[in-house]
């Protein structure tokens, strides 16, 4: 069983430890403020240098991109048939033209010139509708 005297001794020991620690903290803080040479300042300088280096690297990449972009624009930008979409559209319209020509030739071969003219008109109208639809979606 603990007595009041043993509790008093424990409290006195804790108070003496607390005063020792608080004096140590105060002494180290005062030393830190007077000398100015701290590990924290070294860390801050290192961190700031790292940030400056990253900004410089990002600016270098930005300049390189702008130079490449300017060079591409000087050459006229992108050329036709450079993208897949343009290739697919070109393929579609060429195939549509060949299909229209083959139907018209087949109609002429059967001797129905008036029907061939109607087919050309209908295919032209359908082509106009397809172009309008593509422009609407673009």
Phi and psi in radians as a Rosetta constraint file:
Dihedral C 1 N 2 CA 2 C 2 CIRCULARHARMONIC -1.474 0.35
Dihedral N 2 CA 2 C 2 N 3 CIRCULARHARMONIC 2.499 0.35
Dihedral C 2 N 3 CA 3 C 3 CIRCULARHARMONIC -1.823 0.35
Dihedral N 3 CA 3 C 3 N 4 CIRCULARHARMONIC 2.964 0.35
Dihedral C 3 N 4 CA 4 C 4 CIRCULARHARMONIC -1.127 0.35
Dihedral N 4 CA 4 C 4 N 5 CIRCULARHARMONIC -0.632 0.35
Dihedral C 4 N 5 CA 5 C 5 CIRCULARHARMONIC -1.157 0.35
Dihedral N 5 CA 5 C 5 N 6 CIRCULARHARMONIC -0.676 0.35
Dihedral C 5 N 6 CA 6 C 6 CIRCULARHARMONIC -1.205 0.35
Dihedral N 6 CA 6 C 6 N 7 CIRCULARHARMONIC -0.653 0.35
Dihedral C 6 N 7 CA 7 C 7 CIRCULARHARMONIC -1.130 0.35
Dihedral N 7 CA 7 C 7 N 8 CIRCULARHARMONIC -0.692 0.35
Dihedral C 7 N 8 CA 8 C 8 CIRCULARHARMONIC -1.100 0.35
Dihedral N 8 CA 8 C 8 N 9 CIRCULARHARMONIC -0.697 0.35
Dihedral C 8 N 9 CA 9 C 9 CIRCULARHARMONIC -1.148 0.35
Dihedral N 9 CA 9 C 9 N 10 CIRCULARHARMONIC -0.718 0.35
Dihedral C 9 N 10 CA 10 C 10 CIRCULARHARMONIC -1.108 0.35
Dihedral N 10 CA 10 C 10 N 11 CIRCULARHARMONIC -0.749 0.35
Dihedral C 10 N 11 CA 11 C 11 CIRCULARHARMONIC -1.129 0.35
Dihedral N 11 CA 11 C 11 N 12 CIRCULARHARMONIC -0.741 0.35
Dihedral C 11 N 12 CA 12 C 12 CIRCULARHARMONIC -1.070 0.35
Dihedral N 12 CA 12 C 12 N 13 CIRCULARHARMONIC -0.705 0.35
Dihedral C 12 N 13 CA 13 C 13 CIRCULARHARMONIC -1.122 0.35
Dihedral N 13 CA 13 C 13 N 14 CIRCULARHARMONIC -0.739 0.35
Dihedral C 13 N 14 CA 14 C 14 CIRCULARHARMONIC -1.150 0.35
Dihedral N 14 CA 14 C 14 N 15 CIRCULARHARMONIC -0.671 0.35
Dihedral C 14 N 15 CA 15 C 15 CIRCULARHARMONIC -1.149 0.35
Dihedral N 15 CA 15 C 15 N 16 CIRCULARHARMONIC -0.725 0.35
Dihedral C 15 N 16 CA 16 C 16 CIRCULARHARMONIC -1.148 0.35
Dihedral N 16 CA 16 C 16 N 17 CIRCULARHARMONIC -0.675 0.35
Dihedral C 16 N 17 CA 17 C 17 CIRCULARHARMONIC -1.116 0.35
Dihedral N 17 CA 17 C 17 N 18 CIRCULARHARMONIC -0.715 0.35
Dihedral C 17 N 18 CA 18 C 18 CIRCULARHARMONIC -1.118 0.35
Dihedral N 18 CA 18 C 18 N 19 CIRCULARHARMONIC -0.756 0.35
Dihedral C 18 N 19 CA 19 C 19 CIRCULARHARMONIC -1.154 0.35
Dihedral N 19 CA 19 C 19 N 20 CIRCULARHARMONIC -0.654 0.35
Dihedral C 19 N 20 CA 20 C 20 CIRCULARHARMONIC -1.100 0.35
Dihedral N 20 CA 20 C 20 N 21 CIRCULARHARMONIC -0.793 0.35
Dihedral C 20 N 21 CA 21 C 21 CIRCULARHARMONIC -1.162 0.35
Dihedral N 21 CA 21 C 21 N 22 CIRCULARHARMONIC -0.759 0.35
Dihedral C 21 N 22 CA 22 C 22 CIRCULARHARMONIC -1.138 0.35
Dihedral N 22 CA 22 C 22 N 23 CIRCULARHARMONIC -0.657 0.35
Dihedral C 22 N 23 CA 23 C 23 CIRCULARHARMONIC -1.136 0.35
Dihedral N 23 CA 23 C 23 N 24 CIRCULARHARMONIC -0.700 0.35
Dihedral C 23 N 24 CA 24 C 24 CIRCULARHARMONIC -1.121 0.35
Dihedral N 24 CA 24 C 24 N 25 CIRCULARHARMONIC -0.743 0.35
Dihedral C 24 N 25 CA 25 C 25 CIRCULARHARMONIC -1.121 0.35
Dihedral N 25 CA 25 C 25 N 26 CIRCULARHARMONIC -0.792 0.35
Dihedral C 25 N 26 CA 26 C 26 CIRCULARHARMONIC -1.081 0.35
Dihedral N 26 CA 26 C 26 N 27 CIRCULARHARMONIC -0.766 0.35
Dihedral C 26 N 27 CA 27 C 27 CIRCULARHARMONIC -1.104 0.35
Dihedral N 27 CA 27 C 27 N 28 CIRCULARHARMONIC -0.799 0.35
Dihedral C 27 N 28 CA 28 C 28 CIRCULARHARMONIC -1.166 0.35
Dihedral N 28 CA 28 C 28 N 29 CIRCULARHARMONIC -0.640 0.35
Dihedral C 28 N 29 CA 29 C 29 CIRCULARHARMONIC -1.154 0.35
Dihedral N 29 CA 29 C 29 N 30 CIRCULARHARMONIC -0.761 0.35
Dihedral C 29 N 30 CA 30 C 30 CIRCULARHARMONIC -1.114 0.35
Dihedral N 30 CA 30 C 30 N 31 CIRCULARHARMONIC -0.705 0.35
Dihedral C 30 N 31 CA 31 C 31 CIRCULARHARMONIC -1.110 0.35
Dihedral N 31 CA 31 C 31 N 32 CIRCULARHARMONIC -0.724 0.35
Dihedral C 31 N 32 CA 32 C 32 CIRCULARHARMONIC -1.092 0.35
Dihedral N 32 CA 32 C 32 N 33 CIRCULARHARMONIC -0.738 0.35
Dihedral C 32 N 33 CA 33 C 33 CIRCULARHARMONIC -1.272 0.35
Dihedral N 33 CA 33 C 33 N 34 CIRCULARHARMONIC -0.570 0.35
Dihedral C 33 N 34 CA 34 C 34 CIRCULARHARMONIC -1.402 0.35
Dihedral N 34 CA 34 C 34 N 35 CIRCULARHARMONIC -0.681 0.35
Dihedral C 34 N 35 CA 35 C 35 CIRCULARHARMONIC -1.393 0.35
Dihedral N 35 CA 35 C 35 N 36 CIRCULARHARMONIC -0.702 0.35
Dihedral C 35 N 36 CA 36 C 36 CIRCULARHARMONIC 1.386 0.35
Dihedral N 36 CA 36 C 36 N 37 CIRCULARHARMONIC -0.184 0.35
Dihedral C 36 N 37 CA 37 C 37 CIRCULARHARMONIC -1.591 0.35
Dihedral N 37 CA 37 C 37 N 38 CIRCULARHARMONIC 1.658 0.35
Dihedral C 37 N 38 CA 38 C 38 CIRCULARHARMONIC -2.097 0.35
Dihedral N 38 CA 38 C 38 N 39 CIRCULARHARMONIC 2.736 0.35
Dihedral C 38 N 39 CA 39 C 39 CIRCULARHARMONIC -1.199 0.35
Dihedral N 39 CA 39 C 39 N 40 CIRCULARHARMONIC -0.539 0.35
Dihedral C 39 N 40 CA 40 C 40 CIRCULARHARMONIC -1.125 0.35
Dihedral N 40 CA 40 C 40 N 41 CIRCULARHARMONIC -0.692 0.35
Dihedral C 40 N 41 CA 41 C 41 CIRCULARHARMONIC -1.160 0.35
Dihedral N 41 CA 41 C 41 N 42 CIRCULARHARMONIC -0.632 0.35
Dihedral C 41 N 42 CA 42 C 42 CIRCULARHARMONIC -1.139 0.35
Dihedral N 42 CA 42 C 42 N 43 CIRCULARHARMONIC -0.707 0.35
Dihedral C 42 N 43 CA 43 C 43 CIRCULARHARMONIC -1.141 0.35
Dihedral N 43 CA 43 C 43 N 44 CIRCULARHARMONIC -0.751 0.35
Dihedral C 43 N 44 CA 44 C 44 CIRCULARHARMONIC -1.081 0.35
Dihedral N 44 CA 44 C 44 N 45 CIRCULARHARMONIC -0.745 0.35
Dihedral C 44 N 45 CA 45 C 45 CIRCULARHARMONIC -1.136 0.35
Dihedral N 45 CA 45 C 45 N 46 CIRCULARHARMONIC -0.711 0.35
Dihedral C 45 N 46 CA 46 C 46 CIRCULARHARMONIC -1.113 0.35
Dihedral N 46 CA 46 C 46 N 47 CIRCULARHARMONIC -0.738 0.35
Dihedral C 46 N 47 CA 47 C 47 CIRCULARHARMONIC -1.118 0.35
Dihedral N 47 CA 47 C 47 N 48 CIRCULARHARMONIC -0.774 0.35
Dihedral C 47 N 48 CA 48 C 48 CIRCULARHARMONIC -1.138 0.35
Dihedral N 48 CA 48 C 48 N 49 CIRCULARHARMONIC -0.663 0.35
Dihedral C 48 N 49 CA 49 C 49 CIRCULARHARMONIC -1.126 0.35
Dihedral N 49 CA 49 C 49 N 50 CIRCULARHARMONIC -0.708 0.35
Dihedral C 49 N 50 CA 50 C 50 CIRCULARHARMONIC -1.084 0.35
Dihedral N 50 CA 50 C 50 N 51 CIRCULARHARMONIC -0.707 0.35
Dihedral C 50 N 51 CA 51 C 51 CIRCULARHARMONIC -1.139 0.35
Dihedral N 51 CA 51 C 51 N 52 CIRCULARHARMONIC -0.770 0.35
Dihedral C 51 N 52 CA 52 C 52 CIRCULARHARMONIC -1.066 0.35
Dihedral N 52 CA 52 C 52 N 53 CIRCULARHARMONIC -0.731 0.35
Dihedral C 52 N 53 CA 53 C 53 CIRCULARHARMONIC -1.092 0.35
Dihedral N 53 CA 53 C 53 N 54 CIRCULARHARMONIC -0.721 0.35
Dihedral C 53 N 54 CA 54 C 54 CIRCULARHARMONIC -1.167 0.35
Dihedral N 54 CA 54 C 54 N 55 CIRCULARHARMONIC -0.676 0.35
Dihedral C 54 N 55 CA 55 C 55 CIRCULARHARMONIC -1.147 0.35
Dihedral N 55 CA 55 C 55 N 56 CIRCULARHARMONIC -0.701 0.35
Dihedral C 55 N 56 CA 56 C 56 CIRCULARHARMONIC -1.121 0.35
Dihedral N 56 CA 56 C 56 N 57 CIRCULARHARMONIC -0.709 0.35
Dihedral C 56 N 57 CA 57 C 57 CIRCULARHARMONIC -1.147 0.35
Dihedral N 57 CA 57 C 57 N 58 CIRCULARHARMONIC -0.740 0.35
Dihedral C 57 N 58 CA 58 C 58 CIRCULARHARMONIC -1.106 0.35
Dihedral N 58 CA 58 C 58 N 59 CIRCULARHARMONIC -0.720 0.35
Dihedral C 58 N 59 CA 59 C 59 CIRCULARHARMONIC -1.124 0.35
Dihedral N 59 CA 59 C 59 N 60 CIRCULARHARMONIC -0.660 0.35
Dihedral C 59 N 60 CA 60 C 60 CIRCULARHARMONIC -1.120 0.35
Dihedral N 60 CA 60 C 60 N 61 CIRCULARHARMONIC -0.749 0.35
Dihedral C 60 N 61 CA 61 C 61 CIRCULARHARMONIC -1.134 0.35
Dihedral N 61 CA 61 C 61 N 62 CIRCULARHARMONIC -0.670 0.35
Dihedral C 61 N 62 CA 62 C 62 CIRCULARHARMONIC -1.104 0.35
Dihedral N 62 CA 62 C 62 N 63 CIRCULARHARMONIC -0.771 0.35
Dihedral C 62 N 63 CA 63 C 63 CIRCULARHARMONIC -1.097 0.35
Dihedral N 63 CA 63 C 63 N 64 CIRCULARHARMONIC -0.740 0.35
Dihedral C 63 N 64 CA 64 C 64 CIRCULARHARMONIC -1.086 0.35
Dihedral N 64 CA 64 C 64 N 65 CIRCULARHARMONIC -0.740 0.35
Dihedral C 64 N 65 CA 65 C 65 CIRCULARHARMONIC -1.104 0.35
Dihedral N 65 CA 65 C 65 N 66 CIRCULARHARMONIC -0.777 0.35
Dihedral C 65 N 66 CA 66 C 66 CIRCULARHARMONIC -1.108 0.35
Dihedral N 66 CA 66 C 66 N 67 CIRCULARHARMONIC -0.659 0.35
Dihedral C 66 N 67 CA 67 C 67 CIRCULARHARMONIC -1.140 0.35
Dihedral N 67 CA 67 C 67 N 68 CIRCULARHARMONIC -0.756 0.35
Dihedral C 67 N 68 CA 68 C 68 CIRCULARHARMONIC -1.137 0.35
Dihedral N 68 CA 68 C 68 N 69 CIRCULARHARMONIC -0.695 0.35
Dihedral C 68 N 69 CA 69 C 69 CIRCULARHARMONIC -1.118 0.35
Dihedral N 69 CA 69 C 69 N 70 CIRCULARHARMONIC -0.725 0.35
Dihedral C 69 N 70 CA 70 C 70 CIRCULARHARMONIC -1.142 0.35
Dihedral N 70 CA 70 C 70 N 71 CIRCULARHARMONIC -0.688 0.35
Dihedral C 70 N 71 CA 71 C 71 CIRCULARHARMONIC -1.134 0.35
Dihedral N 71 CA 71 C 71 N 72 CIRCULARHARMONIC -0.698 0.35
Dihedral C 71 N 72 CA 72 C 72 CIRCULARHARMONIC -1.167 0.35
Dihedral N 72 CA 72 C 72 N 73 CIRCULARHARMONIC -0.687 0.35
Dihedral C 72 N 73 CA 73 C 73 CIRCULARHARMONIC -1.198 0.35
Dihedral N 73 CA 73 C 73 N 74 CIRCULARHARMONIC -0.572 0.35
Dihedral C 73 N 74 CA 74 C 74 CIRCULARHARMONIC -1.158 0.35
Dihedral N 74 CA 74 C 74 N 75 CIRCULARHARMONIC -0.529 0.35
Dihedral C 74 N 75 CA 75 C 75 CIRCULARHARMONIC -1.483 0.35
Dihedral N 75 CA 75 C 75 N 76 CIRCULARHARMONIC 0.086 0.35
Dihedral C 75 N 76 CA 76 C 76 CIRCULARHARMONIC 1.748 0.35
Dihedral N 76 CA 76 C 76 N 77 CIRCULARHARMONIC 0.187 0.35
Dihedral C 76 N 77 CA 77 C 77 CIRCULARHARMONIC 1.288 0.35
Dihedral N 77 CA 77 C 77 N 78 CIRCULARHARMONIC -2.662 0.35
Dihedral C 77 N 78 CA 78 C 78 CIRCULARHARMONIC -1.377 0.35
Dihedral N 78 CA 78 C 78 N 79 CIRCULARHARMONIC 2.675 0.35
Dihedral C 78 N 79 CA 79 C 79 CIRCULARHARMONIC -1.662 0.35
Dihedral N 79 CA 79 C 79 N 80 CIRCULARHARMONIC 2.895 0.35
Dihedral C 79 N 80 CA 80 C 80 CIRCULARHARMONIC -1.150 0.35
Dihedral N 80 CA 80 C 80 N 81 CIRCULARHARMONIC 2.722 0.35
Dihedral C 80 N 81 CA 81 C 81 CIRCULARHARMONIC 1.102 0.35
Dihedral N 81 CA 81 C 81 N 82 CIRCULARHARMONIC 0.488 0.35
Dihedral C 81 N 82 CA 82 C 82 CIRCULARHARMONIC -1.559 0.35
Dihedral N 82 CA 82 C 82 N 83 CIRCULARHARMONIC -0.499 0.35
Dihedral C 82 N 83 CA 83 C 83 CIRCULARHARMONIC -1.855 0.35
Dihedral N 83 CA 83 C 83 N 84 CIRCULARHARMONIC 2.775 0.35
Dihedral C 83 N 84 CA 84 C 84 CIRCULARHARMONIC -1.151 0.35
Dihedral N 84 CA 84 C 84 N 85 CIRCULARHARMONIC -0.664 0.35
Dihedral C 84 N 85 CA 85 C 85 CIRCULARHARMONIC -1.073 0.35
Dihedral N 85 CA 85 C 85 N 86 CIRCULARHARMONIC -0.767 0.35
Dihedral C 85 N 86 CA 86 C 86 CIRCULARHARMONIC -1.131 0.35
Dihedral N 86 CA 86 C 86 N 87 CIRCULARHARMONIC -0.667 0.35
Dihedral C 86 N 87 CA 87 C 87 CIRCULARHARMONIC -1.135 0.35
Dihedral N 87 CA 87 C 87 N 88 CIRCULARHARMONIC -0.748 0.35
Dihedral C 87 N 88 CA 88 C 88 CIRCULARHARMONIC -1.138 0.35
Dihedral N 88 CA 88 C 88 N 89 CIRCULARHARMONIC -0.737 0.35
Dihedral C 88 N 89 CA 89 C 89 CIRCULARHARMONIC -1.115 0.35
Dihedral N 89 CA 89 C 89 N 90 CIRCULARHARMONIC -0.751 0.35
Dihedral C 89 N 90 CA 90 C 90 CIRCULARHARMONIC -1.066 0.35
Dihedral N 90 CA 90 C 90 N 91 CIRCULARHARMONIC -0.779 0.35
Dihedral C 90 N 91 CA 91 C 91 CIRCULARHARMONIC -1.046 0.35
Dihedral N 91 CA 91 C 91 N 92 CIRCULARHARMONIC -0.757 0.35
Dihedral C 91 N 92 CA 92 C 92 CIRCULARHARMONIC -1.096 0.35
Dihedral N 92 CA 92 C 92 N 93 CIRCULARHARMONIC -0.842 0.35
Dihedral C 92 N 93 CA 93 C 93 CIRCULARHARMONIC -1.203 0.35
Dihedral N 93 CA 93 C 93 N 94 CIRCULARHARMONIC -0.617 0.35
Dihedral C 93 N 94 CA 94 C 94 CIRCULARHARMONIC -1.149 0.35
Dihedral N 94 CA 94 C 94 N 95 CIRCULARHARMONIC -0.762 0.35
Dihedral C 94 N 95 CA 95 C 95 CIRCULARHARMONIC -1.128 0.35
Dihedral N 95 CA 95 C 95 N 96 CIRCULARHARMONIC -0.668 0.35
Dihedral C 95 N 96 CA 96 C 96 CIRCULARHARMONIC -1.119 0.35
Dihedral N 96 CA 96 C 96 N 97 CIRCULARHARMONIC -0.729 0.35
Dihedral C 96 N 97 CA 97 C 97 CIRCULARHARMONIC -1.114 0.35
Dihedral N 97 CA 97 C 97 N 98 CIRCULARHARMONIC -0.750 0.35
Dihedral C 97 N 98 CA 98 C 98 CIRCULARHARMONIC -1.131 0.35
Dihedral N 98 CA 98 C 98 N 99 CIRCULARHARMONIC -0.701 0.35
Dihedral C 98 N 99 CA 99 C 99 CIRCULARHARMONIC -1.100 0.35
Dihedral N 99 CA 99 C 99 N 100 CIRCULARHARMONIC -0.775 0.35
Dihedral C 99 N 100 CA 100 C 100 CIRCULARHARMONIC -1.094 0.35
Dihedral N 100 CA 100 C 100 N 101 CIRCULARHARMONIC -0.779 0.35
Dihedral C 100 N 101 CA 101 C 101 CIRCULARHARMONIC -1.100 0.35
Dihedral N 101 CA 101 C 101 N 102 CIRCULARHARMONIC -0.682 0.35
Dihedral C 101 N 102 CA 102 C 102 CIRCULARHARMONIC -1.199 0.35
Dihedral N 102 CA 102 C 102 N 103 CIRCULARHARMONIC -0.652 0.35
Dihedral C 102 N 103 CA 103 C 103 CIRCULARHARMONIC -1.171 0.35
Dihedral N 103 CA 103 C 103 N 104 CIRCULARHARMONIC -0.746 0.35
Dihedral C 103 N 104 CA 104 C 104 CIRCULARHARMONIC -1.121 0.35
Dihedral N 104 CA 104 C 104 N 105 CIRCULARHARMONIC -0.758 0.35
Dihedral C 104 N 105 CA 105 C 105 CIRCULARHARMONIC -1.128 0.35
Dihedral N 105 CA 105 C 105 N 106 CIRCULARHARMONIC -0.667 0.35
Dihedral C 105 N 106 CA 106 C 106 CIRCULARHARMONIC -1.125 0.35
Dihedral N 106 CA 106 C 106 N 107 CIRCULARHARMONIC -0.689 0.35
Dihedral C 106 N 107 CA 107 C 107 CIRCULARHARMONIC -1.188 0.35
Dihedral N 107 CA 107 C 107 N 108 CIRCULARHARMONIC -0.692 0.35
Dihedral C 107 N 108 CA 108 C 108 CIRCULARHARMONIC -1.123 0.35
Dihedral N 108 CA 108 C 108 N 109 CIRCULARHARMONIC -0.662 0.35
Dihedral C 108 N 109 CA 109 C 109 CIRCULARHARMONIC -1.136 0.35
Dihedral N 109 CA 109 C 109 N 110 CIRCULARHARMONIC -0.529 0.35
Dihedral C 109 N 110 CA 110 C 110 CIRCULARHARMONIC -1.459 0.35
Dihedral N 110 CA 110 C 110 N 111 CIRCULARHARMONIC -0.095 0.35
Dihedral C 110 N 111 CA 111 C 111 CIRCULARHARMONIC 1.508 0.35
Dihedral N 111 CA 111 C 111 N 112 CIRCULARHARMONIC 0.406 0.35
Dihedral C 111 N 112 CA 112 C 112 CIRCULARHARMONIC -1.998 0.35
Dihedral N 112 CA 112 C 112 N 113 CIRCULARHARMONIC 1.340 0.35
Dihedral C 112 N 113 CA 113 C 113 CIRCULARHARMONIC -1.168 0.35
Dihedral N 113 CA 113 C 113 N 114 CIRCULARHARMONIC -0.614 0.35
Dihedral C 113 N 114 CA 114 C 114 CIRCULARHARMONIC -1.186 0.35
Dihedral N 114 CA 114 C 114 N 115 CIRCULARHARMONIC -0.617 0.35
Dihedral C 114 N 115 CA 115 C 115 CIRCULARHARMONIC -1.202 0.35
Dihedral N 115 CA 115 C 115 N 116 CIRCULARHARMONIC -0.594 0.35
Dihedral C 115 N 116 CA 116 C 116 CIRCULARHARMONIC -1.111 0.35
Dihedral N 116 CA 116 C 116 N 117 CIRCULARHARMONIC -0.694 0.35
Dihedral C 116 N 117 CA 117 C 117 CIRCULARHARMONIC -1.128 0.35
Dihedral N 117 CA 117 C 117 N 118 CIRCULARHARMONIC -0.708 0.35
Dihedral C 117 N 118 CA 118 C 118 CIRCULARHARMONIC -1.095 0.35
Dihedral N 118 CA 118 C 118 N 119 CIRCULARHARMONIC -0.709 0.35
Dihedral C 118 N 119 CA 119 C 119 CIRCULARHARMONIC -1.130 0.35
Dihedral N 119 CA 119 C 119 N 120 CIRCULARHARMONIC -0.727 0.35
Dihedral C 119 N 120 CA 120 C 120 CIRCULARHARMONIC -1.084 0.35
Dihedral N 120 CA 120 C 120 N 121 CIRCULARHARMONIC -0.743 0.35
Dihedral C 120 N 121 CA 121 C 121 CIRCULARHARMONIC -1.115 0.35
Dihedral N 121 CA 121 C 121 N 122 CIRCULARHARMONIC -0.792 0.35
Dihedral C 121 N 122 CA 122 C 122 CIRCULARHARMONIC -1.129 0.35
Dihedral N 122 CA 122 C 122 N 123 CIRCULARHARMONIC -0.771 0.35
Dihedral C 122 N 123 CA 123 C 123 CIRCULARHARMONIC -1.154 0.35
Dihedral N 123 CA 123 C 123 N 124 CIRCULARHARMONIC -0.615 0.35
Dihedral C 123 N 124 CA 124 C 124 CIRCULARHARMONIC -1.138 0.35
Dihedral N 124 CA 124 C 124 N 125 CIRCULARHARMONIC -0.733 0.35
Dihedral C 124 N 125 CA 125 C 125 CIRCULARHARMONIC -1.114 0.35
Dihedral N 125 CA 125 C 125 N 126 CIRCULARHARMONIC -0.753 0.35
Dihedral C 125 N 126 CA 126 C 126 CIRCULARHARMONIC -1.120 0.35
Dihedral N 126 CA 126 C 126 N 127 CIRCULARHARMONIC -0.687 0.35
Dihedral C 126 N 127 CA 127 C 127 CIRCULARHARMONIC -1.092 0.35
Dihedral N 127 CA 127 C 127 N 128 CIRCULARHARMONIC -0.729 0.35
Dihedral C 127 N 128 CA 128 C 128 CIRCULARHARMONIC -1.083 0.35
Dihedral N 128 CA 128 C 128 N 129 CIRCULARHARMONIC -0.744 0.35
Dihedral C 128 N 129 CA 129 C 129 CIRCULARHARMONIC -1.099 0.35
Dihedral N 129 CA 129 C 129 N 130 CIRCULARHARMONIC -0.705 0.35
Dihedral C 129 N 130 CA 130 C 130 CIRCULARHARMONIC -1.136 0.35
Dihedral N 130 CA 130 C 130 N 131 CIRCULARHARMONIC -0.752 0.35
Dihedral C 130 N 131 CA 131 C 131 CIRCULARHARMONIC -1.103 0.35
Dihedral N 131 CA 131 C 131 N 132 CIRCULARHARMONIC -0.754 0.35
Dihedral C 131 N 132 CA 132 C 132 CIRCULARHARMONIC -1.088 0.35
Dihedral N 132 CA 132 C 132 N 133 CIRCULARHARMONIC -0.702 0.35
Dihedral C 132 N 133 CA 133 C 133 CIRCULARHARMONIC -1.112 0.35
Dihedral N 133 CA 133 C 133 N 134 CIRCULARHARMONIC -0.746 0.35
Dihedral C 133 N 134 CA 134 C 134 CIRCULARHARMONIC -1.143 0.35
Dihedral N 134 CA 134 C 134 N 135 CIRCULARHARMONIC -0.736 0.35
Dihedral C 134 N 135 CA 135 C 135 CIRCULARHARMONIC -1.128 0.35
Dihedral N 135 CA 135 C 135 N 136 CIRCULARHARMONIC -0.679 0.35
Dihedral C 135 N 136 CA 136 C 136 CIRCULARHARMONIC -1.092 0.35
Dihedral N 136 CA 136 C 136 N 137 CIRCULARHARMONIC -0.679 0.35
Dihedral C 136 N 137 CA 137 C 137 CIRCULARHARMONIC -1.426 0.35
Dihedral N 137 CA 137 C 137 N 138 CIRCULARHARMONIC -0.324 0.35
